[in-house]
Amino acid sequence: MESAQLLNILGNENRRKILHLLASRPCYMSEIAERLDVGAKAILGHLELLVQSGMIEANVDEQRRKYFISQTTAAGSVRIAVLLWKWLPQLSREKKNRKILPETVLRFQT
């Protein structure tokens, strides 16, 4: 996948939220739509794009699709991206306030 495509995919806040959610556990589309308070049709479009990119996969479970982070090549990159998305804003704020300490970095590694 080209860098521009990756940036386009991760540039959407709802897709980043979906990846963040799936990084913690597999989910059905209905769960994702409910947790993000976004319509099912919009979530389905995001999920299809993420599946096509190889970042996530889906298994059919009792006629429903359960989505999860791909265990293939994209898995490590997605987990890193999700973790960075989660803690970089906080780290940036603390750096501006000159309050960044080793404990701060350790806190965000989990």
N, C-alpha and C positions, 0 to 999 in steps of 0.2 A: 504494500500500500504506500502511496506517495505521501509525503509530508503534508501537502495541501489538503488531501482527502482526510487525513487523520485530524488535522486542525479544524476542518469543516465539521467533522463528526463531533469532536470534543468541544467545539465552539458553542454548541447548543446546551443551555442550562438543563433542560429536561433530560437530555441524553446523559449528561454528567450525573444527574440525580439518579437515573435508572442504573447506571454503572455502580454508583455508590451503594445503592440498595442491593444490587445483585452481588456485590463484593462481600456482603455479610451473609447472604443465603439465597438459594434459588427461589423464584417467585412466579406465580401465575400472572398473566396480563391483568386480570381483574384486581389482584392485590396491588400491583404497581400503580394502576390508575387510581385506586382508592387512596393509597399512601401519598401520592403526589398531587391528588385532587386535580387530575387532568382527565379529559374525556378518553374513553376507550379507543376511539378511532385514531386520535392523535398518538396515543401510546403505541398502538399497533404499528403505525408508520415509523416511529422511532425504533421499535424493536426489530422491524424488518431491516432497516438500515444497519443496525448494529449486528444483526445476524449476517448480512451480506458482507460486512467488513471483516468478519471473523472474530470479533471481540466477544461475542456471546453465542451461545448455542441454545437449542430448545429440544426437549424430549416430550413426546406425547404421552400423557398420563391420564387415563380414563377420558379420552376425547378432549382433553385440554392440554395446552402447551405450557410446560414449566421452563422458564428461562434461567440460564446460569452463565457465569463467566466461563469463557472457553478455556479448556485445559491445554490447548495447543499453543502455538507460537505467541498469540496475543495475550495470554493470561498474565504473564509477568508484567508486561507493559501496562496493561489495564490496571492491575493492582497498584502499581507504582503511581500511575496517573491519578487514581482515585485518592490514594493517600496524600499525594501532593496537593490536590485540589482541596482536601479536607484541612490540612494544617498550614499551608503557605500564607493565607491571609492573616492568620493569627500571628505567625512568626514575623511577618512583615510589620504588623502593628507594634509588636514588642521591640523590634529592631529600631523603629522610628523613635520609640520612647526610651531607647537605650536600656531596656530592661531584659535583654536577651541573656540568659544564663544557660549553662549546660543542662540544668534540670528542665528548662523549657523544651529544649530539643529532645531530651529523653522522653518527656511527657507525650510528645507528638509522634513518637515512633510506634506506639501501640495502636 
